[in-house]
Amino acid sequence: MAAYDPVKYKWSSRDNWNLVAPEYHNGWAGAGRGPFRSTAQLVKSAQVVRGDSVLDVGCGTGAVSMQVASILGSSGLIVGVDFSRGALRIARSAVPAGNFVEMDAENVGLHGRFDRILCQYALMFFPDPARVLGNLRTLLKEDGVLAVAVHGTARGVPYFSTIMEPVLQRLPDIRPEGAPTVHRFGEPASLKDVIESTGFADVSVEKFVYSYDAGTFEQYWSDYLSTTAASIRSKIQAAGEKTVLEIKERARESARHFTNNGVIIFPWDVLIATARTK
Ligand SMILES: C[S@@+](CC[C@H](N)C(=O)[O-])C[C@H]1O[C@@H](n2cnc3c(N)ncnc32)[C@H](O)[C@@H]1O
């Protein structure tokens, strides 16, 4: 199995986000679909108020920044950082009041301190999340709040696992060993531990269950391959028609548990953690 190289992983992840950003924004984050109902909850959990200075880490196309900006008023400040230029382009046009900067979250070169730091669906993708959190702690004011949203476990987010599990069974080498997965902090204890390990206090984790209408199985299959699995689609297809069909049939079987009248409605567990500097 190929060894996991964090630098190459970040480059290919950045290329992938550049590619999928428009669809991600229009079909998911910007549209507030399914798990993205968490955006309003995250902003609420962070207790953002008018006039705050707020940092949005892994801001993507600006879903969180947009809701924050609507609360801040003209005296507040919203700064979003992300390493995907394509995502930032969308964020800039979606949130004119925002200040969006192209940066690797593992090397954030910002000075000053923020009242609130928010991070939605990005922490699990950082090769060294503790390094990111440790740095964020130095960027948070003493009475500030950190608020982080992540996806739940493979079982709690069947949208991902219904197709990914049969892919991994047939093509175990498709993901280098040790590479970050979307479920990395899906257990509340693992999310709490990584935040506490970087010196934050008052860490609390709450679980929310949303639902996602994936349409028919054929719609789910093609949407999944063109967005969520865009970076590995060519590798799946290279395995040959027979293997792809086997994966598809296994996924179809699993999706039946969530299908009613031909439409798949997946439950979607989301964890939101909040913490303070001390
Ligand atoms: C699932 S998207 C979430 C975007 C946004 N927070 C939202 O809720 O819509 C993950 C984002 O993390 C960004 N990202 C991943 N690794 C990163 C890194 N090392 N530095 C900066 N951004 C990163 C990606 O470019 C992508 O925009």
The ligand as an SDF file (V2000), in Angstrom:
LIG
                    3D

 27 29  0  0  0  0  0  0  0  0999 V2000
  -15.7460   20.5030    3.4020 C   0  0  0  0  0  0  0  0  0  0  0  0
  -14.9830   22.0100    2.9870 S   0  0  0  0  0  0  0  0  0  0  0  0
  -15.6760   23.0910    4.2360 C   0  0  0  0  0  0  0  0  0  0  0  0
  -15.7320   24.5120    3.7800 C   0  0  0  0  0  0  0  0  0  0  0  0
  -16.5470   25.4540    4.6690 C   0  0  0  0  0  0  0  0  0  0  0  0
  -15.9910   25.5290    6.0140 N   0  0  0  0  0  0  0  0  0  0  0  0
  -17.9960   25.0450    4.7010 C   0  0  0  0  0  0  0  0  0  0  0  0
  -18.5130   24.7560    5.7800 O   0  0  0  0  0  0  0  0  0  0  0  0
  -18.6080   25.0100    3.6400 O   0  0  0  0  0  0  0  0  0  0  0  0
  -13.3160   21.8250    3.5530 C   0  0  0  0  0  0  0  0  0  0  0  0
  -12.4470   23.0350    3.2420 C   0  0  0  0  0  0  0  0  0  0  0  0
  -11.1930   22.8830    3.9110 O   0  0  0  0  0  0  0  0  0  0  0  0
  -10.1960   23.4180    3.0800 C   0  0  0  0  0  0  0  0  0  0  0  0
   -8.9120   22.8640    3.5050 N   0  0  0  0  0  0  0  0  0  0  0  0
   -8.5630   21.5680    3.6270 C   0  0  0  0  0  0  0  0  0  0  0  0
   -7.2960   21.4770    4.0520 N   0  0  0  0  0  0  0  0  0  0  0  0
   -6.8400   22.7420    4.2130 C   0  0  0  0  0  0  0  0  0  0  0  0
   -5.6200   23.2980    4.6440 C   0  0  0  0  0  0  0  0  0  0  0  0
   -4.5800   22.5330    4.9920 N   0  0  0  0  0  0  0  0  0  0  0  0
   -5.5110   24.6350    4.7090 N   0  0  0  0  0  0  0  0  0  0  0  0
   -6.5490   25.4360    4.3460 C   0  0  0  0  0  0  0  0  0  0  0  0
   -7.7310   24.9670    3.9250 N   0  0  0  0  0  0  0  0  0  0  0  0
   -7.8760   23.6290    3.8700 C   0  0  0  0  0  0  0  0  0  0  0  0
  -10.6100   23.0000    1.6800 C   0  0  0  0  0  0  0  0  0  0  0  0
  -10.0120   23.7900    0.6810 O   0  0  0  0  0  0  0  0  0  0  0  0
  -12.1260   23.1790    1.7490 C   0  0  0  0  0  0  0  0  0  0  0  0
  -12.5040   24.4580    1.3210 O   0  0  0  0  0  0  0  0  0  0  0  0
  1  2  1  0
  2  3  1  0
  2 10  1  0
  3  4  1  0
  4  5  1  0
  5  6  1  0
  5  7  1  0
  7  8  2  0
  7  9  1  0
 10 11  1  0
 11 12  1  0
 11 26  1  0
 12 13  1  0
 13 14  1  0
 13 24  1  0
 14 15  1  0
 14 23  1  0
 15 16  2  0
 16 17  1  0
 17 18  1  0
 17 23  2  0
 18 19  1  0
 18 20  2  0
 20 21  1  0
 21 22  2  0
 22 23  1  0
 24 25  1  0
 24 26  1  0
 26 27  1  0
M  CHG  2   2   1   9  -1
M  END
$$$$
